[in-house]
Amino acid sequence: MDNIRQKYRVLFNIQFELSGYTGDLNQYFILMPEDKTRALITWYKTLSKKQQNTATYLVETQYEGANDGKTRIPLKNNEVFRFQLKIKDSNFIKNTHLFSYDFVNKVLFASNTIANKPGGDLLLTAPLDTYSAAQEYKMGYLVSSGGINYKALLPSNAVDSHFVTETDYWKAIAKIGISQADLVDRSSLTEETDLDTILILEIENKNTLDADYRLLDGASKVREVNYMIRFQNPN
């Protein structure tokens, strides 16, 4: 009888981080593939695995010769893997900077089409908004100003504006993360989104992406890329 030979490599890894937290964030939420993505996961012979603070998707690859490292089933260009992040424990929101965000009318959106890699981390979230005294900022909103990143400790708006140097209202943060810049109106989405979803995550296989964000290299081999979504603590 012939030996069964299989080889898997990481198609993509999603790493979650909450500043100052050392436990496993997977206990607070679930990253759920949408129906179309479930079908793609089956078609491409993909497996999912959870490790601390990560969601990993492994794909079966060829295992010898010049094709070693290519997906067993060729991954189509423009293929999209779409997930919805659902909260299992409401305390998670309260213990992050997201506690003032409007998740009734809006939802966060993250994607590997966004090239944002401070310090080498491949963030799936947009660069922070630049501070403007004319804008409204809720507690937990993030901004940048003069090359420094800040988190709002108290509300600020055009009528009662507070510059980032006012330490009662703003706190400098070392690392940027998901922010109000990533919010989109639920009504603007073309795909149905569940009401208990706070984040839509899309991973695309597209050869026009920033090279660091691509799933495959120039030889169509799996790059085993690690993406990151970072949360801030509430204070």
C-alpha positions in Angstrom: 0.0 0.0 0.0 1.3 3.4 -0.9 2.2 5.8 2.0 -0.1 8.7 2.5 2.0 11.8 2.1 0.6 15.2 3.2 2.3 18.5 4.0 0.7 21.6 5.5 2.0 25.2 5.7 0.6 28.3 7.3 -1.6 30.1 4.7 -2.0 33.0 7.2 -1.9 33.6 10.9 -4.0 36.2 12.7 -2.3 37.4 15.9 -4.4 39.4 18.4 -2.8 41.6 21.1 -4.2 43.7 24.0 -1.7 46.1 25.5 -0.7 45.0 29.0 -2.6 41.6 28.8 -0.7 38.3 29.0 -3.6 35.8 28.8 -5.2 34.2 25.8 -7.7 36.5 24.1 -9.3 33.6 22.3 -11.5 33.1 25.4 -13.2 36.4 24.7 -14.2 36.1 21.1 -14.5 33.9 18.1 -13.3 34.5 14.5 -16.0 32.9 12.5 -15.6 32.3 8.7 -18.6 33.2 6.6 -20.4 30.6 4.5 -18.6 31.3 1.3 -15.3 31.2 3.2 -16.2 27.8 4.8 -16.6 26.5 1.3 -13.2 27.9 0.3 -11.6 26.4 3.4 -12.9 23.0 2.4 -12.0 23.4 -1.3 -8.4 24.4 -0.6 -7.9 21.7 2.0 -7.4 24.2 4.8 -7.3 23.5 8.5 -7.8 25.9 11.3 -6.0 25.9 14.7 -6.1 28.2 17.7 -3.0 29.0 19.8 -2.6 31.6 22.4 -3.9 35.0 20.9 -3.8 33.6 17.4 -6.1 32.0 14.8 -4.0 30.0 12.3 -5.1 28.6 8.9 -3.0 25.9 7.4 -3.2 24.8 3.8 -2.2 21.5 2.2 0.8 22.0 0.0 2.8 20.0 -2.5 5.8 18.4 -0.9 8.6 17.8 -3.3 10.6 19.2 -6.2 10.1 22.6 -7.7 6.5 22.6 -6.5 7.3 22.2 -2.9 5.5 24.9 -1.0 2.8 25.5 -3.6 -0.8 24.9 -2.5 -2.1 21.5 -3.4 -5.1 23.2 -5.1 -3.8 26.4 -6.9 -5.0 29.4 -5.0 -7.0 31.7 -7.3 -6.0 35.4 -7.7 -8.5 37.7 -6.0 -9.8 34.9 -3.7 -11.2 36.4 -0.5 -11.4 34.7 2.9 -13.9 36.7 5.0 -14.5 36.4 8.8 -16.7 38.0 11.4 -15.3 38.6 14.9 -18.0 37.9 17.5 -17.6 38.6 21.2 -18.2 35.7 23.6 -17.7 37.8 26.8 -19.1 41.4 26.9 -16.4 42.2 29.5 -13.9 42.2 26.7 -15.2 45.4 25.2 -15.3 47.1 28.6 -11.6 46.1 29.1 -10.4 47.7 25.8 -10.4 51.1 24.3 -13.5 50.1 22.2 -16.0 50.7 25.0 -17.2 54.0 23.6 -17.4 52.8 19.9 -20.7 52.6 18.2 -21.3 49.0 17.3 -25.0 49.4 16.6 -24.6 51.4 13.4 -21.0 50.7 12.6 -18.5 47.8 12.5 -14.8 47.6 12.4 -13.2 46.5 9.1 -9.7 45.0 8.7 -7.9 43.7 5.7 -4.5 42.7 4.3 -5.1 45.2 1.5 -4.1 47.9 4.0 -0.3 48.3 4.0 0.4 49.5 7.6 3.5 48.0 9.2 5.0 50.2 11.9 8.0 48.5 13.4 7.6 45.6 11.0 4.3 44.4 12.3 1.9 43.7 9.5 -1.2 45.4 10.9 -4.6 44.7 9.2 -5.9 48.1 10.3 -5.6 51.6 8.9 -3.1 54.3 10.0 -4.4 56.5 12.8 -6.3 59.7 12.0 -4.3 62.9 12.4 -5.6 65.0 15.3 -7.9 67.9 14.3 -9.5 70.3 16.8 -12.5 70.3 14.5 -13.2 66.6 15.0 -15.2 64.8 17.7 -13.2 62.2 19.7 -14.8 59.8 22.1 -13.0 58.1 24.9 -10.8 55.4 23.5 -10.4 57.0 20.1 -6.8 57.0 18.8 -5.0 59.8 16.9 -1.5 60.8 15.8 0.1 64.2 16.0 3.7 65.2 15.4 4.8 61.6 15.0 3.4 60.6 18.4 0.3 58.4 18.9 -2.4 59.2 21.5 -5.5 57.7 23.1 -8.4 59.8 24.2 -9.0 59.6 28.0 -12.0 62.1 27.8 -14.2 63.3 25.0 -13.2 66.2 22.9 -15.0 68.1 20.0 -15.0 71.3 18.0 -17.0 73.1 20.7 -14.8 71.9 23.6 -11.5 70.9 21.9 -8.5 69.7 23.8 -5.1 69.4 22.2 -3.1 66.2 22.6 -0.7 67.9 25.0 -3.5 68.1 27.6 -2.7 65.0 29.7 -6.1 64.8 31.3 -7.6 64.3 27.9 -4.9 62.4 26.0 -2.4 59.7 26.7 0.6 58.9 24.5 0.7 55.2 23.5 3.7 53.2 22.3 2.0 51.0 19.8 -0.9 51.8 17.4 -3.8 49.5 16.8 -7.3 49.3 15.6 -9.2 52.6 15.9 -12.1 54.7 14.8 -10.4 55.0 11.4 -11.4 51.4 10.8 -15.1 51.9 11.5 -17.5 51.6 8.5 -21.3 52.0 8.4 -23.1 48.6 8.5 -25.5 49.9 5.9 -22.5 50.4 3.5 -21.5 46.8 3.5 -22.5 44.6 0.5 -22.3 41.4 2.4 -24.7 40.6 5.3 -23.2 41.2 8.7 -24.5 39.8 11.9 -25.6 42.3 14.6 -23.3 40.7 17.2 -20.3 41.1 14.9 -17.9 44.0 15.9 -15.2 43.3 13.2 -15.2 42.2 9.6 -11.9 40.7 8.5 -10.9 40.0 4.9 -7.8 38.2 3.7 -7.3 38.4 0.0 -5.0 36.5 -2.3 -4.0 39.3 -4.7 -0.7 39.7 -6.5 -1.0 43.5 -6.5 -0.8 43.8 -2.7 2.2 45.1 -0.9 4.8 42.3 -1.1 4.9 41.8 2.7 1.1 41.3 2.8 0.8 38.7 0.0 -0.2 35.1 0.8 2.0 33.7 -2.0 5.5 34.7 -3.3 6.5 35.2 -6.9 6.8 31.5 -7.4 3.2 30.9 -6.0 4.6 29.4 -2.9 3.0 29.9 0.6 4.8 32.7 2.5 3.4 31.8 5.9 2.6 35.4 6.7 1.7 36.7 10.2 -0.9 39.5 10.4 -1.7 41.4 13.5 -4.8 43.1 15.1 -3.9 45.1 18.2 -6.3 46.4 20.9 -5.5 49.1 23.5 -6.5 48.9 27.2 -9.2 51.4 28.3 -7.0 53.8 30.3 
